[in-house]
Amino acid sequence: MASKKIYYILRIATALFLFFGVAQVALATHNRAGEISIEQVGDCNESLTIKAIVVTYSKTSSTMADRDTVTVCWGDGFCDRVVRTNGLAIRRRASL
């Protein structure tokens, strides 16, 4: 009986350790929304060029979400890192 209690306590302790250990590592980036637009450039018979526009909206106080590059994976095993261009900052309106 004592060995079952010890086994149970060890299982609970391990689960708590893993939960709180992983929770400290997994930091949220506070991305609020996003949009990906894809457009084929040129004739579909002659050109395999694709233009992608990635728009992200993030919480302004989150420095982890403020990345200078975005990785775009095309689905054929190739990925490109693209330098981000900042757009206009959108401020919240004060609610009445």
Secondary structure, DSSP 4 states (H G I P E B T S, - for coil): -HHHHHHHHHHHHHHHHHHHHHHHH-----EEEEEEEEEEES-TTT--EEEEEEEEEE-TT-STT--SEEEEE-SSS-EEEEE-------PPPPP-
